[in-house]
Amino acid sequence: MATLDTLDDATAAAAFRRLVRHLQHRHDAENIELMGLAGFCRNCLADWVMEADGAMTRDEARELIHGMPAAEWKAKHQGEATPEQLARMKASVARNQPHP
């Protein structure tokens, strides 16, 4: 059985690209909701890409993930977070494991 660490890079890359395209299509899934449910969002994913790349800036990584400049995406697709959403996000993020 394959493990995450033995998964072929081409397969992992294809799955990653599919995830990013899915997130670019599903603008209705706001970052605050993703954070509240899963403890990560598009910005987190962009940060992970930036860290893995080593040369990419935060703005470049976020544009890659959002499919447009992050400020434009935020203006078009991100509403004001409610106190309830912020509380769910805080509780969800607290459950995240430290990154290796």
Jmol script that loads the backbone (N, CA, C; Angstrom):
load data "model"
ATOM      1  N   MET A   1       0.847  -1.188   0.000  1.00  0.00           N
ATOM      2  CA  MET A   1       0.000   0.000   0.000  1.00  0.00           C
ATOM      3  C   MET A   1       0.886   1.243   0.000  1.00  0.00           C
ATOM      4  N   ALA A   2       0.544   2.201  -0.831  1.00  0.00           N
ATOM      5  CA  ALA A   2       1.299   3.451  -0.884  1.00  0.00           C
ATOM      6  C   ALA A   2       1.030   4.264   0.375  1.00  0.00           C
ATOM      7  N   THR A   3       2.024   5.011   0.767  1.00  0.00           N
ATOM      8  CA  THR A   3       1.872   5.972   1.850  1.00  0.00           C
ATOM      9  C   THR A   3       2.052   7.365   1.255  1.00  0.00           C
ATOM     10  N   LEU A   4       1.746   8.359   2.019  1.00  0.00           N
ATOM     11  CA  LEU A   4       1.902   9.717   1.522  1.00  0.00           C
ATOM     12  C   LEU A   4       3.331   9.974   1.060  1.00  0.00           C
ATOM     13  N   ASP A   5       4.308   9.459   1.798  1.00  0.00           N
ATOM     14  CA  ASP A   5       5.708   9.692   1.445  1.00  0.00           C
ATOM     15  C   ASP A   5       6.190   8.857   0.257  1.00  0.00           C
ATOM     16  N   THR A   6       5.463   7.795  -0.087  1.00  0.00           N
ATOM     17  CA  THR A   6       5.876   6.979  -1.237  1.00  0.00           C
ATOM     18  C   THR A   6       5.017   7.249  -2.472  1.00  0.00           C
ATOM     19  N   LEU A   7       4.038   8.114  -2.353  1.00  0.00           N
ATOM     20  CA  LEU A   7       3.187   8.463  -3.488  1.00  0.00           C
ATOM     21  C   LEU A   7       4.044   9.085  -4.581  1.00  0.00           C
ATOM     22  N   ASP A   8       3.860   8.637  -5.783  1.00  0.00           N
ATOM     23  CA  ASP A   8       4.595   9.161  -6.933  1.00  0.00           C
ATOM     24  C   ASP A   8       4.393  10.673  -7.041  1.00  0.00           C
ATOM     25  N   ASP A   9       5.475  11.403  -7.314  1.00  0.00           N
ATOM     26  CA  ASP A   9       5.405  12.868  -7.402  1.00  0.00           C
ATOM     27  C   ASP A   9       4.438  13.340  -8.484  1.00  0.00           C
ATOM     28  N   ALA A  10       4.375  12.640  -9.602  1.00  0.00           N
ATOM     29  CA  ALA A  10       3.455  13.038 -10.674  1.00  0.00           C
ATOM     30  C   ALA A  10       2.005  12.904 -10.219  1.00  0.00           C
ATOM     31  N   THR A  11       1.707  11.851  -9.490  1.00  0.00           N
ATOM     32  CA  THR A  11       0.357  11.651  -8.960  1.00  0.00           C
ATOM     33  C   THR A  11       0.028  12.728  -7.936  1.00  0.00           C
ATOM     34  N   ALA A  12       0.963  13.014  -7.047  1.00  0.00           N
ATOM     35  CA  ALA A  12       0.754  14.046  -6.032  1.00  0.00           C
ATOM     36  C   ALA A  12       0.562  15.413  -6.684  1.00  0.00           C
ATOM     37  N   ALA A  13       1.353  15.697  -7.702  1.00  0.00           N
ATOM     38  CA  ALA A  13       1.241  16.981  -8.397  1.00  0.00           C
ATOM     39  C   ALA A  13      -0.114  17.109  -9.095  1.00  0.00           C
ATOM     40  N   ALA A  14      -0.585  16.031  -9.723  1.00  0.00           N
ATOM     41  CA  ALA A  14      -1.882  16.066 -10.397  1.00  0.00           C
ATOM     42  C   ALA A  14      -3.008  16.301  -9.396  1.00  0.00           C
ATOM     43  N   ALA A  15      -2.920  15.637  -8.256  1.00  0.00           N
ATOM     44  CA  ALA A  15      -3.943  15.823  -7.219  1.00  0.00           C
ATOM     45  C   ALA A  15      -3.899  17.248  -6.663  1.00  0.00           C
ATOM     46  N   PHE A  16      -2.705  17.785  -6.464  1.00  0.00           N
ATOM     47  CA  PHE A  16      -2.555  19.153  -5.964  1.00  0.00           C
ATOM     48  C   PHE A  16      -3.172  20.145  -6.956  1.00  0.00           C
ATOM     49  N   ARG A  17      -2.863  19.974  -8.236  1.00  0.00           N
ATOM     50  CA  ARG A  17      -3.415  20.890  -9.244  1.00  0.00           C
ATOM     51  C   ARG A  17      -4.943  20.798  -9.290  1.00  0.00           C
ATOM     52  N   ARG A  18      -5.459  19.609  -9.135  1.00  0.00           N
ATOM     53  CA  ARG A  18      -6.913  19.441  -9.114  1.00  0.00           C
ATOM     54  C   ARG A  18      -7.526  20.145  -7.905  1.00  0.00           C
ATOM     55  N   LEU A  19      -6.886  20.022  -6.754  1.00  0.00           N
ATOM     56  CA  LEU A  19      -7.356  20.721  -5.561  1.00  0.00           C
ATOM     57  C   LEU A  19      -7.350  22.230  -5.773  1.00  0.00           C
ATOM     58  N   VAL A  20      -6.270  22.760  -6.312  1.00  0.00           N
ATOM     59  CA  VAL A  20      -6.181  24.210  -6.536  1.00  0.00           C
ATOM     60  C   VAL A  20      -7.245  24.660  -7.525  1.00  0.00           C
ATOM     61  N   ARG A  21      -7.434  23.926  -8.618  1.00  0.00           N
ATOM     62  CA  ARG A  21      -8.478  24.304  -9.592  1.00  0.00           C
ATOM     63  C   ARG A  21      -9.867  24.247  -8.961  1.00  0.00           C
ATOM     64  N   HIS A  22     -10.077  23.268  -8.109  1.00  0.00           N
ATOM     65  CA  HIS A  22     -11.353  23.161  -7.402  1.00  0.00           C
ATOM     66  C   HIS A  22     -11.573  24.394  -6.517  1.00  0.00           C
ATOM     67  N   LEU A  23     -10.556  24.788  -5.761  1.00  0.00           N
ATOM     68  CA  LEU A  23     -10.677  25.967  -4.897  1.00  0.00           C
ATOM     69  C   LEU A  23     -10.838  27.249  -5.708  1.00  0.00           C
ATOM     70  N   GLN A  24     -10.200  27.314  -6.871  1.00  0.00           N
ATOM     71  CA  GLN A  24     -10.366  28.495  -7.726  1.00  0.00           C
ATOM     72  C   GLN A  24     -11.776  28.576  -8.290  1.00  0.00           C
ATOM     73  N   HIS A  25     -12.397  27.446  -8.522  1.00  0.00           N
ATOM     74  CA  HIS A  25     -13.768  27.403  -9.034  1.00  0.00           C
ATOM     75  C   HIS A  25     -14.795  27.676  -7.931  1.00  0.00           C
ATOM     76  N   ARG A  26     -14.543  27.184  -6.718  1.00  0.00           N
ATOM     77  CA  ARG A  26     -15.517  27.261  -5.634  1.00  0.00           C
ATOM     78  C   ARG A  26     -15.286  28.507  -4.773  1.00  0.00           C
ATOM     79  N   HIS A  27     -15.538  29.659  -5.378  1.00  0.00           N
ATOM     80  CA  HIS A  27     -15.396  30.922  -4.649  1.00  0.00           C
ATOM     81  C   HIS A  27     -16.381  31.025  -3.499  1.00  0.00           C
ATOM     82  N   ASP A  28     -17.467  30.258  -3.560  1.00  0.00           N
ATOM     83  CA  ASP A  28     -18.467  30.312  -2.493  1.00  0.00           C
ATOM     84  C   ASP A  28     -17.942  29.708  -1.193  1.00  0.00           C
ATOM     85  N   ALA A  29     -16.898  28.893  -1.271  1.00  0.00           N
ATOM     86  CA  ALA A  29     -16.270  28.336  -0.069  1.00  0.00           C
ATOM     87  C   ALA A  29     -15.233  29.345   0.405  1.00  0.00           C
ATOM     88  N   GLU A  30     -15.661  30.235   1.288  1.00  0.00           N
ATOM     89  CA  GLU A  30     -14.777  31.301   1.752  1.00  0.00           C
ATOM     90  C   GLU A  30     -13.661  30.751   2.636  1.00  0.00           C
ATOM     91  N   ASN A  31     -12.566  31.472   2.659  1.00  0.00           N
ATOM     92  CA  ASN A  31     -11.426  31.059   3.477  1.00  0.00           C
ATOM     93  C   ASN A  31     -11.801  30.902   4.940  1.00  0.00           C
ATOM     94  N   ILE A  32     -12.613  31.787   5.468  1.00  0.00           N
ATOM     95  CA  ILE A  32     -12.989  31.716   6.888  1.00  0.00           C
ATOM     96  C   ILE A  32     -13.752  30.424   7.172  1.00  0.00           C
ATOM     97  N   GLU A  33     -14.568  29.987   6.218  1.00  0.00           N
ATOM     98  CA  GLU A  33     -15.308  28.734   6.385  1.00  0.00           C
ATOM     99  C   GLU A  33     -14.368  27.532   6.310  1.00  0.00           C
ATOM    100  N   LEU A  34     -13.428  27.580   5.362  1.00  0.00           N
ATOM    101  CA  LEU A  34     -12.432  26.508   5.277  1.00  0.00           C
ATOM    102  C   LEU A  34     -11.621  26.426   6.572  1.00  0.00           C
ATOM    103  N   MET A  35     -11.241  27.569   7.103  1.00  0.00           N
ATOM    104  CA  MET A  35     -10.473  27.601   8.359  1.00  0.00           C
ATOM    105  C   MET A  35     -11.305  27.015   9.497  1.00  0.00           C
ATOM    106  N   GLY A  36     -12.575  27.357   9.544  1.00  0.00           N
ATOM    107  CA  GLY A  36     -13.439  26.868  10.613  1.00  0.00           C
ATOM    108  C   GLY A  36     -13.686  25.373  10.553  1.00  0.00           C
ATOM    109  N   LEU A  37     -13.710  24.828   9.351  1.00  0.00           N
ATOM    110  CA  LEU A  37     -13.966  23.395   9.184  1.00  0.00           C
ATOM    111  C   LEU A  37     -12.696  22.550   9.200  1.00  0.00           C
ATOM    112  N   ALA A  38     -11.660  23.034   8.529  1.00  0.00           N
ATOM    113  CA  ALA A  38     -10.486  22.201   8.298  1.00  0.00           C
ATOM    114  C   ALA A  38      -9.188  22.749   8.879  1.00  0.00           C
ATOM    115  N   GLY A  39      -9.221  23.979   9.369  1.00  0.00           N
ATOM    116  CA  GLY A  39      -8.015  24.553   9.948  1.00  0.00           C
ATOM    117  C   GLY A  39      -6.991  25.012   8.926  1.00  0.00           C
ATOM    118  N   PHE A  40      -7.402  25.126   7.660  1.00  0.00           N
ATOM    119  CA  PHE A  40      -6.528  25.679   6.623  1.00  0.00           C
ATOM    120  C   PHE A  40      -7.396  26.313   5.549  1.00  0.00           C
ATOM    121  N   CYS A  41      -6.776  27.174   4.745  1.00  0.00           N
ATOM    122  CA  CYS A  41      -7.509  27.846   3.669  1.00  0.00           C
ATOM    123  C   CYS A  41      -6.576  28.046   2.481  1.00  0.00           C
ATOM    124  N   ARG A  42      -7.036  28.780   1.509  1.00  0.00           N
ATOM    125  CA  ARG A  42      -6.229  29.060   0.324  1.00  0.00           C
ATOM    126  C   ARG A  42      -4.918  29.743   0.698  1.00  0.00           C
ATOM    127  N   ASN A  43      -4.990  30.684   1.636  1.00  0.00           N
ATOM    128  CA  ASN A  43      -3.781  31.394   2.044  1.00  0.00           C
ATOM    129  C   ASN A  43      -2.782  30.451   2.709  1.00  0.00           C
ATOM    130  N   CYS A  44      -3.270  29.517   3.499  1.00  0.00           N
ATOM    131  CA  CYS A  44      -2.385  28.518   4.114  1.00  0.00           C
ATOM    132  C   CYS A  44      -1.714  27.688   3.027  1.00  0.00           C
ATOM    133  N   LEU A  45      -2.502  27.242   2.055  1.00  0.00           N
ATOM    134  CA  LEU A  45      -1.968  26.443   0.965  1.00  0.00           C
ATOM    135  C   LEU A  45      -0.906  27.233   0.211  1.00  0.00           C
ATOM    136  N   ALA A  46      -1.160  28.506  -0.025  1.00  0.00           N
ATOM    137  CA  ALA A  46      -0.173  29.357  -0.694  1.00  0.00           C
ATOM    138  C   ALA A  46       1.099  29.474   0.143  1.00  0.00           C
ATOM    139  N   ASP A  47       0.945  29.616   1.449  1.00  0.00           N
ATOM    140  CA  ASP A  47       2.116  29.682   2.325  1.00  0.00           C
ATOM    141  C   ASP A  47       2.929  28.393   2.250  1.00  0.00           C
ATOM    142  N   TRP A  48       2.257  27.251   2.187  1.00  0.00           N
ATOM    143  CA  TRP A  48       2.951  25.964   2.089  1.00  0.00           C
ATOM    144  C   TRP A  48       3.710  25.865   0.769  1.00  0.00           C
ATOM    145  N   VAL A  49       3.099  26.354  -0.311  1.00  0.00           N
ATOM    146  CA  VAL A  49       3.766  26.365  -1.613  1.00  0.00           C
ATOM    147  C   VAL A  49       4.999  27.270  -1.540  1.00  0.00           C
ATOM    148  N   MET A  50       4.841  28.444  -0.966  1.00  0.00           N
ATOM    149  CA  MET A  50       5.950  29.390  -0.840  1.00  0.00           C
ATOM    150  C   MET A  50       7.105  28.772  -0.048  1.00  0.00           C
ATOM    151  N   GLU A  51       6.774  28.126   1.067  1.00  0.00           N
ATOM    152  CA  GLU A  51       7.803  27.505   1.900  1.00  0.00           C
ATOM    153  C   GLU A  51       8.496  26.361   1.165  1.00  0.00           C
ATOM    154  N   ALA A  52       7.729  25.555   0.429  1.00  0.00           N
ATOM    155  CA  ALA A  52       8.307  24.426  -0.302  1.00  0.00           C
ATOM    156  C   ALA A  52       9.186  24.901  -1.458  1.00  0.00           C
ATOM    157  N   ASP A  53       8.785  25.988  -2.090  1.00  0.00           N
ATOM    158  CA  ASP A  53       9.525  26.514  -3.237  1.00  0.00           C
ATOM    159  C   ASP A  53      10.830  27.183  -2.800  1.00  0.00           C
ATOM    160  N   GLY A  54      10.766  27.973  -1.762  1.00  0.00           N
ATOM    161  CA  GLY A  54      11.959  28.630  -1.255  1.00  0.00           C
ATOM    162  C   GLY A  54      12.318  29.936  -1.927  1.00  0.00           C
ATOM    163  N   ALA A  55      11.830  30.194  -3.127  1.00  0.00           N
ATOM    164  CA  ALA A  55      12.161  31.431  -3.833  1.00  0.00           C
ATOM    165  C   ALA A  55      10.926  32.276  -4.141  1.00  0.00           C
ATOM    166  N   MET A  56       9.765  31.684  -4.024  1.00  0.00           N
ATOM    167  CA  MET A  56       8.513  32.373  -4.349  1.00  0.00           C
ATOM    168  C   MET A  56       8.133  33.315  -3.208  1.00  0.00           C
ATOM    169  N   THR A  57       7.609  34.470  -3.566  1.00  0.00           N
ATOM    170  CA  THR A  57       7.126  35.393  -2.544  1.00  0.00           C
ATOM    171  C   THR A  57       5.715  34.992  -2.115  1.00  0.00           C
ATOM    172  N   ARG A  58       5.274  35.530  -0.984  1.00  0.00           N
ATOM    173  CA  ARG A  58       3.918  35.258  -0.504  1.00  0.00           C
ATOM    174  C   ARG A  58       2.893  35.718  -1.538  1.00  0.00           C
ATOM    175  N   ASP A  59       3.087  36.909  -2.111  1.00  0.00           N
ATOM    176  CA  ASP A  59       2.139  37.416  -3.110  1.00  0.00           C
ATOM    177  C   ASP A  59       2.094  36.518  -4.341  1.00  0.00           C
ATOM    178  N   GLU A  60       3.250  36.048  -4.805  1.00  0.00           N
ATOM    179  CA  GLU A  60       3.284  35.150  -5.964  1.00  0.00           C
ATOM    180  C   GLU A  60       2.561  33.844  -5.664  1.00  0.00           C
ATOM    181  N   ALA A  61       2.799  33.292  -4.493  1.00  0.00           N
ATOM    182  CA  ALA A  61       2.154  32.034  -4.120  1.00  0.00           C
ATOM    183  C   ALA A  61       0.647  32.205  -3.989  1.00  0.00           C
ATOM    184  N   ARG A  62       0.212  33.294  -3.392  1.00  0.00           N
ATOM    185  CA  ARG A  62      -1.234  33.510  -3.244  1.00  0.00           C
ATOM    186  C   ARG A  62      -1.899  33.729  -4.591  1.00  0.00           C
ATOM    187  N   GLU A  63      -1.233  34.436  -5.501  1.00  0.00           N
ATOM    188  CA  GLU A  63      -1.804  34.616  -6.839  1.00  0.00           C
ATOM    189  C   GLU A  63      -1.904  33.271  -7.555  1.00  0.00           C
ATOM    190  N   LEU A  64      -0.914  32.417  -7.382  1.00  0.00           N
ATOM    191  CA  LEU A  64      -0.945  31.081  -7.969  1.00  0.00           C
ATOM    192  C   LEU A  64      -2.152  30.299  -7.462  1.00  0.00           C
ATOM    193  N   ILE A  65      -2.382  30.313  -6.169  1.00  0.00           N
ATOM    194  CA  ILE A  65      -3.476  29.542  -5.569  1.00  0.00           C
ATOM    195  C   ILE A  65      -4.837  30.165  -5.859  1.00  0.00           C
ATOM    196  N   HIS A  66      -4.939  31.487  -5.746  1.00  0.00           N
ATOM    197  CA  HIS A  66      -6.224  32.160  -5.967  1.00  0.00           C
ATOM    198  C   HIS A  66      -6.583  32.275  -7.445  1.00  0.00           C
ATOM    199  N   GLY A  67      -5.571  32.226  -8.317  1.00  0.00           N
ATOM    200  CA  GLY A  67      -5.822  32.406  -9.740  1.00  0.00           C
ATOM    201  C   GLY A  67      -5.923  33.863 -10.136  1.00  0.00           C
ATOM    202  N   MET A  68      -5.592  34.743  -9.219  1.00  0.00           N
ATOM    203  CA  MET A  68      -5.603  36.193  -9.431  1.00  0.00           C
ATOM    204  C   MET A  68      -4.888  36.803  -8.230  1.00  0.00           C
ATOM    205  N   PRO A  69      -4.527  38.081  -8.302  1.00  0.00           N
ATOM    206  CA  PRO A  69      -3.912  38.692  -7.122  1.00  0.00           C
ATOM    207  C   PRO A  69      -4.821  38.540  -5.891  1.00  0.00           C
ATOM    208  N   ALA A  70      -4.212  38.260  -4.753  1.00  0.00           N
ATOM    209  CA  ALA A  70      -4.982  37.984  -3.536  1.00  0.00           C
ATOM    210  C   ALA A  70      -5.911  39.135  -3.169  1.00  0.00           C
ATOM    211  N   ALA A  71      -5.468  40.363  -3.348  1.00  0.00           N
ATOM    212  CA  ALA A  71      -6.320  41.512  -3.018  1.00  0.00           C
ATOM    213  C   ALA A  71      -7.563  41.546  -3.900  1.00  0.00           C
ATOM    214  N   GLU A  72      -7.404  41.190  -5.160  1.00  0.00           N
ATOM    215  CA  GLU A  72      -8.549  41.137  -6.076  1.00  0.00           C
ATOM    216  C   GLU A  72      -9.507  40.022  -5.658  1.00  0.00           C
ATOM    217  N   TRP A  73      -8.955  38.842  -5.336  1.00  0.00           N
ATOM    218  CA  TRP A  73      -9.791  37.733  -4.897  1.00  0.00           C
ATOM    219  C   TRP A  73     -10.565  38.116  -3.641  1.00  0.00           C
ATOM    220  N   LYS A  74      -9.876  38.736  -2.709  1.00  0.00           N
ATOM    221  CA  LYS A  74     -10.509  39.125  -1.448  1.00  0.00           C
ATOM    222  C   LYS A  74     -11.652  40.109  -1.704  1.00  0.00           C
ATOM    223  N   ALA A  75     -11.421  41.093  -2.559  1.00  0.00           N
ATOM    224  CA  ALA A  75     -12.455  42.091  -2.864  1.00  0.00           C
ATOM    225  C   ALA A  75     -13.665  41.455  -3.552  1.00  0.00           C
ATOM    226  N   LYS A  76     -13.439  40.472  -4.401  1.00  0.00           N
ATOM    227  CA  LYS A  76     -14.527  39.849  -5.155  1.00  0.00           C
ATOM    228  C   LYS A  76     -15.270  38.765  -4.379  1.00  0.00           C
ATOM    229  N   HIS A  77     -14.545  38.027  -3.513  1.00  0.00           N
ATOM    230  CA  HIS A  77     -15.108  36.783  -2.990  1.00  0.00           C
ATOM    231  C   HIS A  77     -15.112  36.633  -1.478  1.00  0.00           C
ATOM    232  N   GLN A  78     -14.545  37.562  -0.770  1.00  0.00           N
ATOM    233  CA  GLN A  78     -14.451  37.380   0.679  1.00  0.00           C
ATOM    234  C   GLN A  78     -15.288  38.427   1.393  1.00  0.00           C
ATOM    235  N   GLY A  79     -16.247  37.944   2.171  1.00  0.00           N
ATOM    236  CA  GLY A  79     -17.066  38.847   2.964  1.00  0.00           C
ATOM    237  C   GLY A  79     -16.439  39.109   4.329  1.00  0.00           C
ATOM    238  N   GLU A  80     -17.091  39.911   5.107  1.00  0.00           N
ATOM    239  CA  GLU A  80     -16.641  40.200   6.470  1.00  0.00           C
ATOM    240  C   GLU A  80     -16.942  38.992   7.358  1.00  0.00           C
ATOM    241  N   ALA A  81     -15.957  38.555   8.113  1.00  0.00           N
ATOM    242  CA  ALA A  81     -16.134  37.398   8.997  1.00  0.00           C
ATOM    243  C   ALA A  81     -17.004  37.779  10.193  1.00  0.00           C
ATOM    244  N   THR A  82     -17.891  36.866  10.552  1.00  0.00           N
ATOM    245  CA  THR A  82     -18.740  37.085  11.724  1.00  0.00           C
ATOM    246  C   THR A  82     -17.983  36.641  12.985  1.00  0.00           C
ATOM    247  N   PRO A  83     -18.413  37.096  14.150  1.00  0.00           N
ATOM    248  CA  PRO A  83     -17.784  36.616  15.386  1.00  0.00           C
ATOM    249  C   PRO A  83     -17.863  35.086  15.520  1.00  0.00           C
ATOM    250  N   GLU A  84     -18.951  34.495  15.065  1.00  0.00           N
ATOM    251  CA  GLU A  84     -19.101  33.043  15.127  1.00  0.00           C
ATOM    252  C   GLU A  84     -18.082  32.346  14.227  1.00  0.00           C
ATOM    253  N   GLN A  85     -17.896  32.867  13.016  1.00  0.00           N
ATOM    254  CA  GLN A  85     -16.915  32.292  12.102  1.00  0.00           C
ATOM    255  C   GLN A  85     -15.502  32.396  12.680  1.00  0.00           C
ATOM    256  N   LEU A  86     -15.199  33.537  13.260  1.00  0.00           N
ATOM    257  CA  LEU A  86     -13.877  33.726  13.858  1.00  0.00           C
ATOM    258  C   LEU A  86     -13.651  32.771  15.026  1.00  0.00           C
ATOM    259  N   ALA A  87     -14.672  32.539  15.816  1.00  0.00           N
ATOM    260  CA  ALA A  87     -14.558  31.613  16.949  1.00  0.00           C
ATOM    261  C   ALA A  87     -14.343  30.179  16.456  1.00  0.00           C
ATOM    262  N   ARG A  88     -15.103  29.767  15.410  1.00  0.00           N
ATOM    263  CA  ARG A  88     -14.919  28.431  14.838  1.00  0.00           C
ATOM    264  C   ARG A  88     -13.515  28.272  14.268  1.00  0.00           C
ATOM    265  N   MET A  89     -13.036  29.321  13.596  1.00  0.00           N
ATOM    266  CA  MET A  89     -11.695  29.278  13.028  1.00  0.00           C
ATOM    267  C   MET A  89     -10.654  29.113  14.134  1.00  0.00           C
ATOM    268  N   LYS A  90     -10.771  29.886  15.182  1.00  0.00           N
ATOM    269  CA  LYS A  90      -9.810  29.819  16.286  1.00  0.00           C
ATOM    270  C   LYS A  90      -9.795  28.421  16.903  1.00  0.00           C
ATOM    271  N   ALA A  91     -10.968  27.855  17.138  1.00  0.00           N
ATOM    272  CA  ALA A  91     -11.056  26.513  17.721  1.00  0.00           C
ATOM    273  C   ALA A  91     -10.489  25.469  16.758  1.00  0.00           C
ATOM    274  N   SER A  92     -10.760  25.613  15.471  1.00  0.00           N
ATOM    275  CA  SER A  92     -10.287  24.647  14.482  1.00  0.00           C
ATOM    276  C   SER A  92      -8.766  24.708  14.338  1.00  0.00           C
ATOM    277  N   VAL A  93      -8.221  25.895  14.262  1.00  0.00           N
ATOM    278  CA  VAL A  93      -6.777  26.059  14.104  1.00  0.00           C
ATOM    279  C   VAL A  93      -6.044  25.514  15.333  1.00  0.00           C
ATOM    280  N   ALA A  94      -6.655  25.631  16.485  1.00  0.00           N
ATOM    281  CA  ALA A  94      -6.032  25.122  17.719  1.00  0.00           C
ATOM    282  C   ALA A  94      -5.846  23.608  17.669  1.00  0.00           C
ATOM    283  N   ARG A  95      -6.612  22.930  16.825  1.00  0.00           N
ATOM    284  CA  ARG A  95      -6.519  21.467  16.704  1.00  0.00           C
ATOM    285  C   ARG A  95      -5.430  21.037  15.708  1.00  0.00           C
ATOM    286  N   ASN A  96      -4.851  21.973  14.968  1.00  0.00           N
ATOM    287  CA  ASN A  96      -3.828  21.627  13.979  1.00  0.00           C
ATOM    288  C   ASN A  96      -2.582  21.075  14.661  1.00  0.00           C
ATOM    289  N   GLN A  97      -1.958  20.125  13.982  1.00  0.00           N
ATOM    290  CA  GLN A  97      -0.685  19.579  14.457  1.00  0.00           C
ATOM    291  C   GLN A  97       0.436  20.519  14.043  1.00  0.00           C
ATOM    292  N   PRO A  98       1.499  20.567  14.834  1.00  0.00           N
ATOM    293  CA  PRO A  98       2.657  21.349  14.388  1.00  0.00           C
ATOM    294  C   PRO A  98       3.201  20.755  13.090  1.00  0.00           C
ATOM    295  N   HIS A  99       3.687  21.606  12.226  1.00  0.00           N
ATOM    296  CA  HIS A  99       4.234  21.143  10.946  1.00  0.00           C
ATOM    297  C   HIS A  99       5.674  20.684  11.134  1.00  0.00           C
ATOM    298  N   PRO A 100       6.038  19.568  10.484  1.00  0.00           N
ATOM    299  CA  PRO A 100       7.418  19.051  10.623  1.00  0.00           C
ATOM    300  C   PRO A 100       8.441  19.966  10.002  1.00  0.00           C
TER     301      PRO A 100
END
end "model"
wireframe off; spacefill off
backbone 0.3
color backbone group
